Each structure stands twice: as structure tokens, then as C-alpha cells.
Amino acid sequence: MIDLKKIDLLGTDFGKCPIIAGPCSAESPEQVMECAMALKSQGIKVFRAGVWKPRTRPGNFEGAGDIALQWLKDVREETGMAIAVEVANVRHVESAFKAGIDILWIGARTTTSPFAVQEVADALKGTDIPVLVKNPINAELDLWIGAFERLDGAGITHMAAIHRGFSSYYERIYRYSPEWQIPIELRRRLPGLPVICDPSHMAGRRELVPYLAQMALDMQADGLFVEVHPNPDQALSDKRQQLTPGQFRDMTGRLVYHRNPEPSDTAYLEPYRSKLQDIDIRIIQELAQRFVITGDIGDYKNLHNLAVLQPERYSAISSILTEKGKQLGLDEKFIQLLFETIHTESIRCQINQKDTI
């Protein structure tokens, strides 16, 4: 079991939810100092800024590099704020340590590569600096957990996850799909691990950042990781998703922080929870019966040399169920995803059954 501890350096005056904030990239000494002073005045205690920026294509701004570490040191000396930067390899780690950086984070692209994570973990052996790990670009939970296991193997105990959303080929509102079920499962698999939400990358547009930040708090996020820039429209990277200090102040002033349930809340909710459990049990029982019938169909198809998958029928049933769900007030995408999951399991059962005959 990974030994996890809360990160002591997180903190803010905004309720109980710690917020790490700062620009996507450190662009100049003036820019980072102006931003830091504005955030310090709002009670923020941890300042984030990218020094080395992994970009999809060459020619885009890839960060100011090592020189920016001095700018961030000046910020800490002037404001007393802790400093967090992203690292992706041994050289980054070594430079960050020389500059006395307080917190490191591993970006989504790095988390996607076990080799890169292991390289960073090996470079961190013998230290116990707090390390935040962003989710991998693809929705692959084991890859995310593997990063924590590698850091744990290096002796790092002060860790937290950053949920920044996942790439999707489907049409979407957000830059990166939240896929809330994945951080929920992460909490279940690694109980006690703090999970911080990055609504900036998730949104991709600044007008959506407050909405996602509140949604993260509704999902019991342990903190927020927000991009703030003195002049976002002139930013050298991710200009569309960064808030101005004023917009950040407005957002934090409107956030609703939830209290922990009390015995009276539990007593009130228990009858509803009991009803839900009864319904869930019936759903499981109905699904079990469905797969028994699926098996009978599989036997017939195998006996008469029929293909397991019949796309026309799948399409017709999907349309019928989607329309029925809409009539009952259910979300269309939810119904499609639910039926897709059930149908995929049905195909798997029929294929497995065919293999055993």
C-alpha cells in the first residue's frame, strides 16, 4: 500500500479548499511578479508557473527554461509564496532542486510514458519533495496509478493527483473531457490520496473555468489548480483558458464549499439510499437474466454458423432505447453509453462461449 500524506504547503484563505494558481508559462520577470503579487493579495500561498513547456508541434513557445527559475525564486523571496513547477526529465529535476523549488508536478504527457515517470522518480530518490501527478492524456487509470507506484518506490510520500481531463475524439464542450468516474475510482483504489482539479485545462475556455471549478468542489475535490495571467490575451501559451486576477477573484468569491455530512444528514438520506440500493439490486438481477438469454442466443448462432455481431439490429435497438430514454427524461448520451456497454459485454460473452464449445 502506498503511504500517502497530505501536502503541507497547500493553503488559501478561501474556505477549506486549497488553491494553487499562476500563469501557464513564466514569460518574464515582470509578468510572474505582477501575477504573484495579485494572487498573494487574494490569499494564495502556492504559485505555479511552467518553465519547460511540452508542445504538440515545434515552433510554439516551449517555456523560458532555466532562466525563469530565477524569476520564480524572486517571487518566493518577495511574496513568501511556495513555488510549483512542472518537470519531465532528470535535468528538469536537477535544475528545480538547485533553484530550491518547493513543489514539482508531472504533466499529462509525461504521465503517459512509464519510462519518463521512472526517470523522474529515480532522480527524486533520497528526497521527499511534494509531487503532484496529472492524469495521463488518455483515460487509462492504471497508467495514472502506476506513476504513483513508481514515485512511492523512490521514497516519495507527499503526493497528490491533478485531475485535468482526458482527450476525446468525440465532439465536446470542454477541451478535455472530465470523465469524473476516473478520479472517483482513483480515490477508491488509493484511499487518502488528495485529488486536485485543474479546471483550466479541462475547460480550454476561461468562461467555463468557474463552472468546472464548482463542479470539482461538488465532486469533493481536495483543491484547485488554476491558470491566472495578468493579460491572458497576450499570453504565449494557452491564452484562451487563463483567467485575469480579477476574474479569478470573482470566481473564488462565488465558489460554494461543502460541509461534511452530520448524523442528521445521514438519518434523512438513509431511506432514499435504501431505495436506490433495492433498485440497483434489481438492475443487477435483470442484467444477469439478460446475459443468460444472451448465452442462449450465442448457442444458436454458433450452432447455425451465424456471425456474433449484427450491426443493423444493434443500430435499430440503440435507436429504440435512446428514444425511449428521452421520453422518460434520461440523457441521450447516457442511454447510448449504457447500451453500448451492455452490448459490448453481450458480444464478449457470446465470443467467449463460442471459444469454449
DAQUIHU-V692183 format. One record per pair of residues at least 24 apart in sequence whose C-alpha atoms are under 10 Angstrom apart, sorted by the first residue. I is the first residue (numbers start at 1). J is the second residue. D is the distance in Angstrom with one decimal. If there is no record, write none. Layout:
# DAQUIHU-V692183
i=<I I>
j=<J J>
d=<D D>
This chain:
# DAQUIHU-V692183
i=<1 1 1 1 2 2 2 2 2 2 2 2 2 2 2 2 2 3 3 3 3 3 3 3 3 3 4 4 4 4 4 4 4 4 4 4 4 4 5 5 5 5 5 5 5 5 5 6 6 6 6 6 6 6 6 6 7 7 7 7 7 7 7 7 7 7 8 8 9 9 9 9 9 9 9 9 10 10 10 10 10 10 11 11 11 11 11 12 12 12 12 12 12 12 13 13 13 13 14 14 14 14 14 14 14 14 15 15 15 15 15 16 16 16 16 16 17 17 17 17 17 17 17 17 17 17 18 18 18 18 18 18 18 18 18 19 19 19 19 19 19 19 19 19 19 19 19 19 19 20 20 20 20 20 20 20 20 20 20 20 20 20 20 20 20 21 21 21 21 21 21 21 21 21 21 21 21 21 21 21 21 22 22 22 22 22 22 22 22 22 22 22 22 22 22 22 22 22 23 23 23 23 23 23 23 23 23 23 23 23 23 23 23 23 23 23 24 24 24 24 24 24 24 24 24 24 24 24 24 24 24 24 24 24 24 24 25 25 25 25 25 25 25 25 25 25 25 25 25 25 25 25 25 25 26 26 26 26 26 26 26 26 26 26 26 26 26 26 26 26 26 27 27 27 27 27 27 27 27 27 27 28 28 28 28 28 29 29 29 29 29 29 29 29 30 31 31 31 31 31 32 32 32 32 32 32 32 33 33 33 33 33 33 33 33 34 34 34 34 35 35 35 35 35 35 35 36 36 36 36 36 36 36 36 36 36 37 37 37 37 37 38 38 38 38 38 38 38 39 39 39 39 39 39 39 40 40 40 41 42 42 42 42 42 43 44 44 45 45 45 45 45 45 46 46 46 46 46 46 46 46 46 47 47 47 47 47 47 47 47 47 47 47 47 47 47 47 47 48 48 48 48 48 48 48 48 48 48 48 48 48 48 49 49 49 49 49 49 49 50 50 50 50 50 50 51 51 51 51 51 51 52 52 52 52 52 53 53 53 53 53 54 54 54 54 54 54 54 55 55 56 60 60 61 61 62 62 63 63 65 65 66 66 66 66 69 69 69 69 69 69 70 70 72 72 72 73 73 73 76 76 76 84 84 84 85 85 86 86 86 86 87 87 87 88 88 88 88 89 89 89 89 89 89 89 89 89 90 90 90 90 90 90 90 90 91 91 92 92 93 93 93 93 93 94 94 94 97 97 101 102 102 102 103 103 103 103 103 103 104 104 104 104 104 104 105 105 105 105 105 105 105 105 105 106 106 106 106 106 106 106 106 106 107 107 107 107 107 107 107 107 108 108 108 108 108 108 108 108 108 108 108 108 109 109 109 109 109 110 110 110 110 110 111 111 111 111 111 111 111 111 111 111 112 112 112 112 112 112 112 112 113 113 114 114 114 114 114 116 117 117 117 117 117 118 118 118 118 118 118 118 119 120 120 120 120 121 121 121 121 121 121 121 121 121 121 122 122 122 122 122 123 124 124 124 124 125 125 125 125 125 125 126 126 126 127 127 127 127 128 128 128 128 128 128 129 129 129 129 129 130 130 130 130 130 131 131 131 131 131 131 132 132 132 132 132 132 132 132 133 133 133 133 133 133 133 134 134 134 134 134 134 134 134 134 134 135 135 135 135 135 135 135 135 136 136 136 136 136 136 137 137 137 137 137 137 138 138 138 138 138 139 139 139 139 139 139 139 139 140 140 141 141 141 141 141 142 142 144 144 144 145 145 145 148 148 158 158 159 159 159 160 160 160 160 160 160 160 161 161 161 161 161 161 161 161 161 162 162 162 162 162 162 162 162 162 162 162 163 163 163 163 163 163 163 163 163 163 163 164 164 164 164 164 164 164 164 164 165 165 165 165 165 165 165 166 166 167 173 173 173 173 173 174 174 174 174 174 174 174 174 174 174 175 175 175 175 175 175 175 176 176 176 176 176 177 177 177 178 178 178 178 180 180 180 183 183 184 184 184 193 194 194 194 195 195 195 195 195 196 196 196 196 196 196 197 197 197 197 197 197 198 198 198 198 198 199 199 199 199 199 200 200 200 200 200 200 200 200 200 200 201 201 201 201 201 201 201 202 203 203 203 204 204 204 204 204 205 205 205 205 205 205 206 206 206 206 206 206 206 206 206 207 207 207 207 207 208 209 209 209 209 209 210 210 210 210 210 210 210 210 211 211 213 213 213 213 214 214 214 214 214 214 215 215 217 217 217 217 218 218 218 219 220 220 220 220 287 290 290 291 291 291 291 291 292 292 293 294 294 294 294 294 294 295 295 295 295 295 295 295 295 296 296 297 298 298 298 298 298 298 298 298 299 299 299 299 301 301 302 302 302 302 302 302 303 303 307 308 308 308 308 308 308 309 309 309 309 309 309 314 314 314 318>
j=<149 152 190 191 148 149 151 152 153 155 156 157 159 190 191 192 193 152 155 156 157 158 159 190 192 193 148 152 156 157 158 159 160 190 191 192 193 194 130 156 157 158 159 160 192 193 194 130 157 158 159 160 192 193 194 222 103 129 130 131 132 157 158 159 160 194 130 158 45 46 81 82 83 102 103 130 44 45 46 82 103 223 43 44 45 46 223 40 42 43 44 45 46 223 42 43 44 45 42 43 44 252 253 255 256 257 252 255 256 257 258 222 223 257 258 259 196 217 220 221 222 223 224 255 257 258 44 45 46 196 221 222 223 224 225 43 44 45 46 47 196 197 198 222 223 224 225 226 252 44 45 46 47 48 82 83 84 196 198 223 224 225 226 227 228 45 46 47 48 49 83 84 198 224 225 226 227 228 229 245 248 46 47 48 49 50 83 84 225 226 227 228 229 230 242 243 244 245 47 48 49 50 226 227 228 229 230 231 232 235 237 238 239 242 243 244 48 49 50 51 53 63 200 201 226 227 228 229 232 235 236 237 238 239 241 242 49 50 51 52 53 61 62 63 64 68 85 227 228 229 235 236 237 238 50 51 52 53 63 64 65 67 68 69 71 72 85 229 235 236 237 51 61 63 64 65 68 71 235 236 237 64 67 68 71 72 67 68 69 70 71 72 74 75 71 71 229 230 231 235 68 71 72 74 75 229 230 71 72 74 75 76 78 79 230 75 229 230 245 75 228 229 230 231 244 245 72 75 76 78 79 81 228 229 230 245 75 78 79 81 245 228 229 230 244 245 246 249 79 81 228 245 246 248 249 79 80 81 79 245 246 248 249 252 81 81 82 76 79 80 81 82 83 76 80 81 82 83 84 102 103 225 72 75 76 79 80 81 82 83 84 85 102 103 225 226 227 228 72 81 82 83 84 85 86 103 104 105 225 226 227 228 83 84 85 86 227 228 229 84 85 86 87 105 237 84 85 86 87 92 96 85 86 87 88 92 86 87 88 107 237 86 87 88 107 108 109 110 109 237 109 236 237 236 237 236 237 236 237 92 95 92 95 96 99 95 96 98 99 100 101 99 100 99 100 101 99 100 101 100 101 102 130 131 132 131 132 110 131 132 133 117 120 131 116 117 119 120 115 116 117 118 119 120 121 122 123 116 118 119 120 121 122 123 124 120 123 120 123 119 120 121 123 124 120 123 124 124 129 129 129 130 131 129 130 131 132 158 159 129 130 131 132 133 159 130 131 132 133 134 159 160 161 162 131 132 133 134 135 136 147 161 162 132 133 134 135 136 137 162 164 133 134 135 136 137 138 144 162 163 164 165 166 134 135 136 137 138 134 135 136 137 147 135 136 137 138 143 144 145 146 147 148 136 137 138 140 143 144 146 147 143 147 143 144 146 147 150 147 146 147 148 150 151 146 147 149 150 151 153 154 150 147 150 151 154 147 148 149 150 151 152 153 154 155 156 150 151 153 154 155 154 151 154 155 156 151 152 153 154 155 156 154 155 156 154 155 156 157 154 155 156 157 158 159 155 156 157 158 159 156 157 158 159 160 156 157 158 159 160 161 158 159 160 161 162 194 195 196 159 160 161 162 163 195 196 160 161 162 163 164 165 195 196 197 198 161 162 163 164 165 166 182 183 162 163 164 165 166 167 164 165 166 167 168 176 165 166 167 168 176 165 166 167 168 177 178 179 182 166 182 182 183 185 186 189 186 189 182 183 186 186 189 190 190 193 193 194 193 194 195 192 193 194 195 196 222 223 186 187 193 194 195 196 197 222 223 194 195 196 197 198 199 221 222 223 224 225 195 196 197 198 199 201 202 216 221 224 225 196 197 198 199 200 201 202 203 225 197 198 199 200 201 202 203 201 202 202 202 203 204 205 208 199 200 201 202 203 204 205 208 209 212 200 201 202 203 204 205 241 200 201 202 203 204 201 202 203 202 203 212 216 215 216 219 219 221 219 220 221 222 221 222 223 220 221 222 223 224 220 221 222 223 224 225 221 222 223 224 225 226 223 224 225 226 227 224 225 226 227 241 224 225 226 227 228 238 240 241 242 243 225 226 227 238 240 241 242 241 240 241 242 238 239 240 241 242 238 239 240 241 242 243 232 239 240 241 242 243 244 247 248 240 241 242 243 247 241 241 242 243 248 251 243 247 248 250 251 252 254 255 251 255 251 252 255 256 251 252 254 255 256 257 255 256 255 256 257 258 256 257 258 258 257 258 259 260 342 342 346 342 345 346 349 350 346 349 346 343 345 346 347 349 350 346 347 349 350 351 352 353 354 350 353 350 346 347 349 350 351 352 353 354 350 353 354 357 350 354 350 351 353 354 355 357 354 357 351 346 347 348 350 351 354 343 344 346 347 350 351 339 340 343 343>
d=<9.1 9.3 8.3 9.8 8.0 7.0 9.4 6.3 8.8 9.9 9.6 7.9 10.0 7.7 9.4 9.6 9.2 7.5 9.4 8.7 5.9 8.6 9.3 9.6 8.9 9.1 9.8 8.8 8.7 5.2 6.1 6.5 8.4 8.8 8.8 6.6 6.1 8.6 9.5 9.8 6.1 5.2 6.9 8.6 7.7 7.5 8.4 9.2 8.9 6.4 7.4 7.8 8.3 7.7 6.8 9.9 9.4 9.5 6.5 8.8 9.5 9.3 5.7 6.9 7.5 8.3 8.7 8.6 7.8 7.2 9.3 7.1 9.6 8.3 8.4 8.5 9.0 7.0 6.5 8.7 9.8 8.4 8.5 7.0 5.8 7.3 9.0 9.6 8.5 5.5 5.1 6.0 8.4 9.8 7.9 5.3 7.2 8.9 8.7 7.5 8.5 7.1 8.0 8.8 10.0 9.0 9.5 9.2 8.8 6.7 9.5 8.8 8.7 7.3 9.0 9.3 9.5 8.2 9.5 8.1 6.2 5.1 7.4 9.9 7.4 9.6 8.3 8.7 9.0 8.8 9.7 7.2 4.7 6.5 8.8 9.4 6.7 8.0 7.4 9.2 8.7 9.5 9.9 9.2 5.6 4.7 5.9 7.3 9.4 7.0 7.3 5.1 6.0 6.4 9.5 9.3 8.5 9.3 9.4 7.8 6.2 4.8 6.3 8.6 9.9 8.7 6.7 5.3 5.5 8.2 9.9 9.4 9.9 8.1 5.9 4.8 5.7 6.3 9.4 9.9 9.2 8.5 5.4 4.7 5.7 9.0 9.7 9.4 8.6 6.8 5.2 4.8 6.6 9.4 9.1 9.4 10.0 9.3 8.6 6.7 5.3 7.4 8.3 5.0 4.8 4.9 8.2 9.8 8.7 8.6 9.2 9.4 9.6 7.3 8.8 9.6 7.8 5.6 5.6 9.0 8.9 9.5 9.5 9.8 8.9 5.7 7.4 7.6 9.6 8.4 8.7 6.7 6.8 8.4 9.2 7.5 5.2 4.2 6.2 8.2 7.5 9.1 8.8 6.3 8.0 9.3 9.6 9.2 9.9 8.9 8.1 7.4 6.7 8.7 5.7 5.9 9.1 9.9 7.0 6.8 8.9 9.7 6.3 8.8 8.2 8.2 9.8 9.7 9.7 9.2 9.8 8.5 9.5 7.3 6.3 9.7 7.6 9.5 8.1 7.4 9.4 8.1 9.4 7.4 7.5 9.9 9.6 7.5 9.8 8.5 5.1 7.9 8.4 8.7 8.6 9.5 7.9 7.0 8.8 9.8 9.2 7.2 7.3 9.4 7.3 8.4 8.6 7.9 8.2 8.0 5.8 9.4 8.5 8.9 9.8 9.3 8.9 6.9 9.8 9.6 7.4 6.2 5.6 9.3 8.8 7.3 9.4 6.8 8.9 9.3 7.4 8.2 9.4 9.4 9.4 9.5 8.4 8.7 6.9 9.6 9.9 9.8 9.8 8.5 9.7 6.3 8.8 9.6 9.7 9.6 8.6 6.9 9.7 8.8 8.7 6.9 8.8 7.5 9.6 9.0 10.0 9.3 7.2 9.3 9.8 7.7 9.6 9.9 8.9 7.8 4.9 6.3 8.8 9.4 9.2 5.4 4.7 5.8 7.0 9.1 8.8 9.8 8.8 8.7 8.6 9.8 9.9 6.3 6.1 5.0 6.1 8.8 9.9 9.6 9.8 9.8 9.9 9.9 9.1 9.8 8.6 6.0 4.7 6.0 8.7 9.0 9.5 9.6 8.4 8.6 8.1 9.2 8.0 6.7 5.7 7.9 8.5 9.5 10.0 8.5 5.7 6.0 8.9 9.8 9.8 9.9 6.7 7.1 8.5 9.2 9.7 8.6 7.1 7.4 8.3 8.0 8.2 9.2 9.3 9.4 8.9 9.9 10.0 8.7 8.7 9.8 7.8 9.0 9.5 9.4 9.8 8.5 8.2 6.3 6.7 9.1 8.5 8.8 8.8 9.2 9.7 8.5 7.0 8.5 9.1 8.2 7.4 9.3 6.3 9.0 8.2 7.1 9.9 8.7 9.8 8.4 6.9 7.7 7.8 10.0 9.3 9.8 9.4 9.2 9.3 9.9 9.8 9.9 9.5 9.0 9.6 9.9 7.8 9.9 6.8 7.7 8.5 6.7 9.9 6.6 8.1 9.3 6.3 5.5 9.3 9.9 8.3 9.1 10.0 6.4 5.8 8.9 8.3 5.7 8.7 9.2 8.9 8.8 9.6 9.8 7.1 9.6 6.8 7.5 9.9 7.7 9.0 9.6 9.4 9.1 7.0 7.4 9.4 6.4 5.2 6.1 7.7 9.7 9.9 7.5 6.4 4.9 6.3 8.7 9.8 8.4 5.4 4.4 5.6 7.4 9.5 9.2 9.3 8.7 7.4 6.2 4.8 6.0 9.0 9.8 9.2 9.6 9.2 8.7 6.6 5.3 7.7 7.9 9.2 9.0 9.6 7.8 5.1 5.4 4.5 5.4 8.9 9.3 9.2 9.4 8.1 9.3 9.1 8.7 8.7 6.3 6.2 9.4 8.7 9.4 7.5 9.1 9.6 6.6 5.1 8.0 9.9 7.3 6.7 9.7 8.9 6.5 9.7 4.8 6.5 7.7 8.9 6.8 7.9 10.0 8.9 8.4 9.1 7.7 9.5 7.7 7.1 8.6 9.7 9.0 6.2 9.2 7.3 8.1 9.7 7.8 9.8 6.1 7.7 9.5 8.9 9.5 10.0 9.2 8.3 9.4 8.7 9.4 9.7 6.3 5.1 8.4 7.9 5.7 8.7 8.3 8.6 8.2 8.9 6.2 9.6 8.5 8.1 6.7 8.2 7.7 8.6 9.7 8.7 4.9 6.3 7.6 7.5 7.0 8.4 8.6 7.4 7.0 9.6 9.1 6.9 5.1 6.5 6.7 9.4 9.9 7.1 8.4 6.8 8.7 7.5 7.6 4.6 5.7 8.0 7.8 8.6 6.4 5.0 6.6 8.7 8.5 5.6 4.8 5.5 6.4 9.4 9.2 8.8 7.6 6.4 4.9 5.7 8.5 9.5 9.6 8.8 5.9 4.4 6.0 6.6 9.0 9.7 9.1 9.3 8.9 7.3 6.4 5.7 6.5 7.3 7.7 9.5 8.9 10.0 9.2 8.9 8.7 7.4 9.1 8.8 7.6 5.2 5.7 9.2 8.7 8.9 5.5 5.8 8.0 9.9 8.4 5.7 7.5 8.8 9.3 9.7 7.9 7.6 9.1 8.4 6.6 8.3 8.2 7.1 9.8 9.0 9.9 10.0 9.9 8.5 7.5 8.5 8.1 9.5 9.8 9.4 9.7 7.2 7.5 9.5 9.4 5.9 4.9 5.8 7.1 9.2 9.8 9.0 9.7 7.2 6.2 4.7 5.9 8.3 9.5 10.0 8.6 5.9 4.7 5.5 6.4 10.0 9.7 9.8 9.0 8.5 7.7 6.8 6.1 4.7 5.9 8.4 9.4 8.5 9.4 9.1 9.3 9.1 8.7 6.1 4.7 6.6 7.8 5.8 5.3 9.0 8.9 8.8 8.0 8.4 9.8 7.3 5.1 8.7 9.6 7.9 9.6 9.8 8.0 9.1 9.6 9.3 9.8 9.9 8.7 6.1 4.8 6.2 7.8 8.1 9.8 9.6 9.1 6.8 5.6 5.4 4.7 7.8 9.4 9.7 6.8 4.7 6.8 7.5 9.8 6.6 8.4 6.5 8.9 8.9 9.5 9.8 8.8 8.1 9.5 9.3 8.5 9.5 9.8 9.3 7.9 5.7 8.1 8.7 5.8 5.4 7.0 8.9 9.4 5.6 5.3 4.5 5.3 6.7 6.3 7.8 6.3 4.9 5.9 8.4 8.8 5.9 4.6 6.0 8.4 7.4 7.1 6.6 8.7 9.0 9.5 7.7 5.8 6.0 9.1 9.3 9.3 5.5 6.7 8.5 9.4 8.6 8.4 8.6 9.9 6.9 9.0 8.9 9.5 6.9 9.9 7.9 9.1 6.4 4.8 8.5 9.2 8.7 5.2 4.3 7.7 9.2 9.5 8.8 6.1 4.3 5.8 5.9 9.2 9.0 9.9 9.1 8.0 9.4 8.6 9.4 8.5 7.5 8.6 8.3 9.5 8.5 9.7 9.2 8.5 9.0 5.6 8.2 8.6 7.9 8.9 9.2 8.6 9.1 7.8 9.8 9.0 9.4 8.8 6.0 6.9 8.5 9.6 9.8 8.3 7.6 6.7 7.4 8.4 8.0 7.3 9.7 9.1 8.0 9.9 9.9 8.5 9.6 8.8 9.3 8.6 6.7 7.8 9.3 9.8 9.7 9.7 9.8 9.7 6.3 8.6 7.6 7.1 8.3 9.8 7.0 6.2 9.8 9.9 7.4 9.6 9.0 10.0 8.0 9.2 8.8 8.1 4.9 7.9 9.5 7.1 7.2 7.9 7.8 7.6 9.0 8.9 9.0 8.8 9.4 8.9 6.4 9.8 8.7 9.5 9.9 9.9 9.6 6.8 9.4 6.9 7.2 9.2 9.8 9.9 9.8 7.0 9.4 9.6 9.6 9.3 8.2 9.6>
